[in-house]
Amino acid sequence: MSGFAGTVFDGAVPPQDVVARMLEKLRHRGPDDVGSVRSGKCLLGQTRLSVIDLETGHPPMWNEDGSVLLACDGEVYNFLELRADLQSRGHRFKTKSDNEVILHLYEEHGPRCVEHLDGVFAFAIWDANSERLMLARDRLGEKPLVYYQDERLFAFASELEALLSLDAVPRVLEPEAVHHYLSYLAVPFPLTIYHGVRKLPPAHVLLFEDGKSQLKRYWELTPAAENWDLEEAAGRVRAAVENAVRSRLVSDAPVGAFLSGGLDSSIVTGLMSRFCDEPIRTFSIGFGDRGYDELKYARIAAEQFGTRHTEFQLTPDAVGVLPVLARRYGEPFADPSAIPTYYLAKMTAGHVKVALTGDGGVESFGGYPRHMAARACGWMDRMGPGLGKLIKPLGSHLPKGKDRKSILTRARLLLGSMDLAPARRHAAWLAYSSEAEKRQLYSPSFLEAVNHPDSSAILDPAYEHCADLGNPSAAAMFADLLTYLPNDPLVKMDIAAMANGLAARAPMLDHNVVELAFRIPSRWKFHAGRGKYVLRHAFADLLPRRILGRAKMGFGVPIARWLREHLASFAEDSLLKSETILHDVFSAETIERLLREHASGNADRAYPIWTLLCFELWAREFNPKLPL
């Protein structure tokens, strides 16, 4: 795991300290080593967090004849097999690093080298002979990569803050990004909050040559159910997840696990305990709020697997870390669980250098309530298009829930979207602000600049890809895997872990596991009103009974209560007395109304307030400019 940055200039190459300044913003991602190199038009540098081959592998890395240069953030889990094959073809290795495998694969296969990698990665390869830059990102988007291009400069980095250290990269607000951020709490790829700055999409390669860039997709998931019975499906899942966990235990540094007490993290922890000779270290976090706290289940799992368990209790004072997070994300990010994830990573990094997580099982095996809702809506859709319109008004007659997690709130959302097409219905379940609510929130001048893109359209490509399946729950899982997962949970985990010098590994996101999951018939994912049925069946002998039967809880934070109590004055002072561009973008009158309604307890405005608060704290850090 590492951070890297670089530039390709058309004309005179600037001093090497340009990249040194970028790398200084990335030292948290790689505190163990740093290096930079100039080659022709290219400046390339990397920081390094040493996990494999602690002694050698100084970054960035050259091939044998000095014609190919690599900077990489990530890990290659099948590097031993690839190394042996490459050595049989005559390649000679200078280090034991997994990253060196990428260099030799490039020599063998060119840009198609990425197709052979099993792992998480973002990397840059400079081919000095052809003066071609190659950028690549892993299949599901676990590692980040942002870039900027104009007439004379192409620049790229692991994080936005590093890219913004270049004076040539403008800090102009992108209105479309703001619009989508308000809906989804994060800016979806390929956008960033800055006009002209882009995220490389997952499963893509970018080639930059002769002043032109070209994007190519190298991997595409295709859902297609096989005719497996439950036992065969469960057996295949068991084998695939076991292989994924084993491959992620390879490390020259200490390894532990995040243990929430949920199904996925318990499976990963249970398998680790079977594969490791010594008791593993596990780490959990709680909130002191019964509706959000999972510590008792984490303790049950830790006791079952005999782990060395450590807990951390989060308090509202923890929001003092928000400015740090704003700086690390480089753009507004309003998922409240970013706070506990950061503190969990910080606590864990004090004991181990690598932590396995349960991320990814929910999207692939049907763990969100919206996946079950999509399944139910599919049945209703087949009964006739008029049924949804007939049912929809029932939602407005239900009492309002106390917060977004309540059954009443979810029921109102479900019924209120019954007349929509599946993709738009899914977007309505995901969105934290509707199109109408966003229009009311904008200032008059920014309202003109936004041009009203439809945030729900982000899910359309995923649903179109699944159109022939006739399976709404599979389409919903597929859309979450390709959009929600890389835009929110994976960003959150990467930033939290790397800010603390911790390598996070997610066996459930092994692409072999994911590809298998989308070949399993949906009837084996859902049973008795719950998802992940095939996972529960596959690991019934491993898990404690109380965890095996649990429904998904989610890694939430009680922000509705916090914003009425401990954080009320902080939010009010931050938003009403802002000296940034906040009131140029958003209506001060609307902000004041949201604060007043939430404080009264008559309405839950926690998420709109939280998105505004995160926007304000980001604006203080980066001082963005309004679009002309």
N, C-alpha and C positions, 0 to 999 in steps of 0.2 A: 504494500500500500504506500502511496506517495502523493505528491502533488507535482505537476509540471506546467511549464509555460514556454512560449516561444513566439518568434515573429519571422516572417519572410518579407523582406523589403524589396521594392522595385526601385533600384537606385543605390545610393550610398548606404551601407549598413551602419547603423548607429553604434556607439560604444557598447561593450558587453554589459556594462552596468545597467542597461535598460532591462535585461532579463533578470539581473541580480535583484533589482527593485521588485520585480514581479514575484520572484522566488521568496523574498522576504515576507510577502503576504501569505505564503504557503508553508512556512516552516512548521506550523502546527500539524500539517498533514504528513510531514516527514522530518521528525526532529533528529534522526540518527545520522544523516549525511546530506550533502548538497553539492551540486556541481553544475557548470554550464559550459557550453562549447559553441564556437562559431564555425560554420562550414558554408562557404560561399555566401549566398543571400540569406542564409538561415542562422538565427540565434536560437539555441535550444537549451533548456535547463530543467533540472529535476531535484526535488527534495526526496528523501527516502526514509520510510519506516521499515526497519529490517525485521523480516519475519522468516523468510527462507534465505539461507546462506548469509549469516550475520557478518562474516569477515570480508567477503569480496563483493563484487557487483557495484562498484562506485558509479553513480549516475552522472550524466546520461551514458549510454553504452554504445560502443562501436562494434562493428563486425571485424573480421580478421584483417581485411585490407583497407579499412578506413573509408569505405564507400557508402556505408549505411549506418545511420545514427538513430538510436531509439531512446525515447523518454516514455515511461509507462507508469500509470497508477493502477494497481490491481494485482491479481494473482491468477496464475494458470494452474488449475488443479490436475490436469493430465500432463503436466510437464515431464514427468519421468518417462512415460510411454513415448511422448513426442521426441524427447532427447535421445532415447535409445534408437528410434527409427532414423533420426537425422544422423546420428553417429554411424549407423550402418550405411548411410549414403555418402560418408566421407567428411561430414562436418566436424570441426574440432571446437571444443568448448573451453573457454578460459575460466569460467566460474561455475558454481553450482546453482546459480540463480535461476528461478523459473522464468524471469523476464528475458534471459538470453535466448531461450527457445524461440521467442517471437522473431528475433533478428534472423536466425537461421531459417525459420519458416518463410520469412519474406524473401530471402535469397532463393529459396526453393520454389515458392509459389507466387511471389509478387503480392499485390493487394488481396489476393484470395487466401492469403495466409490466415486471415481472421476466421475463416470457415472451419479451421482445424482446432480452434481453441475452445477448451471447456474451462470457463472461469468467469471472473468479473474483471473488467478492464476498460480503461480508456487509454489510448496511447497515440503518440506521434512518431512517425518514421520519416526522416529526411534522407532521400536517395540523392547523394551528391552527384552521381554520374548523369542522371536525367534531370536534376534540379526539380524534383517532384516531392511534394509533401503529402503524406498520407495521415489522416486522422481516423480513428476507429473507436467505436463504443460497443460495449457488450450487448448481448441479445435483448435483455430485459431492462437495461438502463440502471444498473446498480451503481456504476461509477459515472461522475459528471464530466462534461466537457463543453466549454463555451468558446465562441469565436467571433471575430469582427473582421470585416473586409471593406476596404475602400480602394481608391484608384492606385495607391502606392503602398498599402500596408495590408498584410494578412496576419492577424494576431490570435492567439488561442491560449487557454489556461484551464486548470481544473476548477477554479472558482472565479466568480465575477469580480471580487475585490482585487485579485491579482491582475485581471484584464484591465480594470479601471485605473490601475496605477500608471498606465500609458496615457500621456496627455492627448494623444491622437484619437483616443476612444471617447466619443461624446457621452455625456450623461443626460440625454434628453429622454423624457418620459414617453413611453409607448402607450397611447390611450387604449388600444385593443387589449394589451396585457392587463391594464388596470381593470377593465371591464370583466375579463375572465377571472381575475384574482378575486373579485368580490363574490363571485359565484362559488369558486372551488377552494378558496383559502390559499391557493398557490398559483403561480403563473405557469400555464401548460406549455410544454415544448411544441414547436421549436422557438416560441417567443421567449424573450426575457423582458424585464420591466423597462429595459433601455432600447430605444429605437435603433435598429441596425445591428444590434448584438443578438446572436442566436445560440440556442442549445443544439448540439448535434443530436439528432434523434437516436433512440436505442436501435440496435441492429443495423446501423448504417456506417458506411465508410465515406469520407470526404477526400477527394483528390484535388490538390491545388497545384496547377502547373501553368506556366506562361501567363500568369495573372488571372487565370480563370479557375473557378471551383466547380466540382461536379459531385453530387450526392448519389450514392448507390446503396440500396438495401441488400444485405447479404444473407438474411435469415427471415423466414416468414412462417409463423405458426398457422396451421390449418386444422381447425377442429373437425373431427370425423369420428363418430362413435363406432367402436368395434362390437361385434356380437359376442361379448364375453359374459360368462356368468359371474356371480359375485365372488366366488372363491378364486377364480382365475384373475379377476381384476385386483382383488386384495393381495394376492400373491405377487403380482407384478409391481404393485405400489410398494409393498414391503421391501422387495429387492432393490428397487430404484432408490428409495429413500435411504436405505442402509448404505448403498454405494456412495450416495451423495454425502452422507455424514462422514463416512470413512475418509473420503478424499479431502474433506475440509479439516481433518484432524492432523494433516501433515504440516508440521511447523517446527522451526528451530527455536521458537519462543513459547512461553506458557499459554495454554488454551483454557478458556472457561466458557460459560454459557449464560445468556439472559434467560431467566426462568420466570414467566408470568403466572404459571399455574394453568394456562390455557392448554388446549389440546396440542397445538403445533409445537410450542416450546417444550412441552413435556415429552413429546415423542423424540425430539432432537436430544434432549437431556438424557432420557432413558437409554437411547442408543449409545450415546457417548459413554455413559456409565458402564455399558456392557463391553465397549470396545477398548476402554482405557484400563490400565493396570492399577492406577492410583485413583482415589476419590477425586472427582472433578470439582472445580469451583463454580458455584452458581450465584446469581445476583438478581435481586428483585427490588421493586420500589412500590411504595404505597402512599395513600393520600389522607388517611384518617377520616375518610368519608365512605360509609358502607356501600353507597351506590356506585363507587368507583374503585374500591380497594379489592385487590385479588391476593393479598399477601397470604391469607390462610390456605389458599389452594397451592400457592408456590411452596409453602411449608410442607403440605401433604406430599407433593412430588419430590421435594428435596429429601424428605425422610424415606420415601419409598426407594429412591435411587442412591441413598447414602452419600449425598454430596456435601461438600463444605460450603454452607450457605451463608450469604450475607444480605442483609436488608437495609433499605434506606427509606426514611419517612419524609415525604415532600410537604412543605408548608407554603402558604401564599407568599411568604417572603422570597420564595425562589424566583419570582418574576424579576428580581434584580438582575437576572442573567439575560433578560430580553435584549438589551443593547448589544451584548456579546453575540447573541444569535443573529440579530439584524446584520451585524458586520459579516458574520460567517456566510449567511445565505446570500448576501449581496443584493437581495431584492425582497419585497414583502413576502412573508410566509406566515400564515395565521393558523396553522394547525396547532391547537393548544398542547397536544401531546408532545410537541417539540421540546417543551420544558422538562418533563420527566425523562424523556429519552436522553436528553443531554446530561442530566444528573446521573442517570443510570450508567451511561458510558463513562462519565468522569469517575464514578465510584469503582467501576469495573477495571478501568485503566490503572488504578492504583495497585491491582493484584495480578492481572494478566495482560498480555499484549494482543491476544486474539480472543474473540467471543463469537460463538455460534448463536444464531437467532432463529425464531420460528417464522420469520417473514415469508410471505408468498403462499402459504397453505390455504389461506382464506379465499384468495382470488381463483386458485386452480381447482379447489375441491368444494366450493360452494358454501362459504361460511358466513357471508353477510346476510342480514334479514332481507335485503333487497333482492338477493338471488332467489329466495323462497317466494318473495312477492312477485317477481317476474314469472315464476313458474305458475303461480295462481292466476295472474293476469292473462297468461297464455291460454289457460283453460277458458276464461271468460271471453277472450277475443274469438276463440273458435265457435262460441255460441252465438256470435253475431255482433256486428259493429255497433248496433244501437244500445247494447246492454251497458257499455261503459258510460255513455251519456246519461242513461237512466239512473245509474248508481252514483255518479259523481256528486250530485247535490247533497247526498247523505253526509258527506264529510263536513260540510259547513254547519251541520246541526250537532256535531260532537263537541263536548267541552274542550277547551284548550288545555294542552298538557303543560306541566310546570317547566319543562325544558325539552330540548330536541330529542333526548334519549327516551322520553316517556312513551308508553304504548299509545296514548291518545294522540300525541303529536305524529307518531308514525302512521297511525290509522288515518288521520286527516290528510297527510301527504299522499298516502296510497289511494284513498278514495278521490281526492282532488285531481289526481292524474289519470283516472281511469279512461278518459276519452282521448288520450294522446297516443301517438304511435310509440312502439316499444323504445326506440332510442330517445325520444323526447321525454317519455315517462321516466326512464332511467336518469336522465339529466336532471329532471325535477326532483328526484329523490336525493341526488348528490348535492344539488345547489343549496347554498346557504342564503342567497338573495335572489329573488326573481328579477326578470327583466324590468318589470314595472317598479320594483323597489329600488333598483339601481338608478333608474332615470330620476326618481325623486331625490336620490342622494347626491347627484352631481350638481356642481355649481352651473349656472347658465352658460358660461363660456366653455367649460369642459364638456358639457352636454353636446355642444356643436362639434367638438373635436373627436368625440368617441365614435360617431358614425354608426352606432348601434349594431355591432356584430352579434350574431346569435350564439351565445355560449353553449347552448345545448347541441349545436352542430358539431362540436368536437367529438362526440361519440358516434356520429354518423358512419365514418369509414369502417369502424369495427363492426357495427351492426350490418352494414352492407356486405362485409366479408362473410357473415354468418347467415345471409338471407336464405340460402338453399337448405339450411339445416332444419328450419321449422321448429326450433327449440329455443324459446325465450330465455330460459335459465342459462343455457350454454352461451348464448349471445351476451347476456349480462355479465357472466364471469369473464368472457373473452374481452369485453369492453373495459372492464375494471383492470384486467391484467395489462392491457396495452395503453391505457390512458391514466386512470386514477393511480395505479401502483407506481409508475415511474415519475409522475408529477408530484406525488405527496409522500407516501410512506418510504420510498427508497431515497428520496432527497433528504427527508428527515433523518433517516438512519445514517446515511453517509456523512452528513454534516455533523451530527452529534458524535459519531465515533471518531472521525478524523480530527475534529476540533480538540479531542483529548488524546490523540496519538494511539487510537485503538483500531484494530482491523476487525470489522464485522463480517461474518460469513453466514450465508443463508442457504442451508441445504435444500429447503423446499423450492428454491428458485433455480436449482440446477436445471438446465434446459432439457435434460433427459426426463426429469421428473415432470416438468411442465408439459412437454410434448405427450408423455404418457397420460397425464391427467385429462387432457383434452381428447383422448381416444376412449375414455371410459364413459359408458352410457350414463346419462343423467339420472336414470332410475337408481343407480348405485351410489349416487352422491347425496340423495335426499331420501329421508325416511322418518316417518312419525313427526313431521313438522320441523325437522332439523337437517342441517347440511353436514357435509364431511362424513357421510355414513360409511363409505368405503375405507376411509382413514381409520375410523373407530374400529371397524371390523378387522383391518389389517394389523392393528396394534393392540387388540383387546387383551393379549397376554402380557403386555408390557406396562400398561397404564393402571394407576389406581382407579377403582370403580367410580369414585366421586368426580374424578377429572374426565373419565371416559364418557360420563353422562352429562357433562356441562354444556350449556349453550354458550355461544360467543358473547363475551362481555365488552371487549374493546378497551383500548388504552386511553381512556378519556380523562379529562380534568374537570373538576366542578367549577368552571369559570362563571356560570350564571350566579352561583352563590358568592364566589369571590368578588365579582363585579358589583354586588349589592353590599358587600361587607368590607373586607380588608382592602380591596383595590378600587373602591368607589371614588375616593378623592384623587387617587393617582390617575385614573382614567379621565376624570373630569378636568383636572389641571392640564393633563397632556393634550387633550383634544380641544378644549375651549380656549386655551392660552397658547396655542401653537404659533411658532414663529417660522415654520417651514412653509412649503407649498400646499399643505393640507387643505387650507380654506380656499385656495385657488382651484382645487380639484373637486372638493366636496362642499356642500352647503352647510354653513355654520348653524343655521336654523334647524336643519334636519338632524344634525349631530346632537344639538341640545335636546331636541325632542326625543331621540332615541335614549339618551342618558336619563331623561326625566321618566319616560315610560318604564324603563327597566328598574330604576330605583323604586318606583311605586309598587312593584311586584305584580302589577296588573297585566304585564306582558313580558315575554322573554325576548330581549333584544341583545343577548350576550354575544352572539356571533357577529352581527353587524358592528357592534362596538369593538369587539376584539380585532376584527379585520382593519378597522380604522386605526386602532391603537398600534398595531404592528406596522401599518403603513407609516404612521407618524414617527415611530422609533427608527424605521429604516431611512426616512427622509432626513432625520437629524444626522445620521451617520454619513450619508452620501450626497446630500445637497443637490438633488436632481433638478434639471431645468424643465420648464414647461415646453411643449411643442409649439412651434411658431404658427 
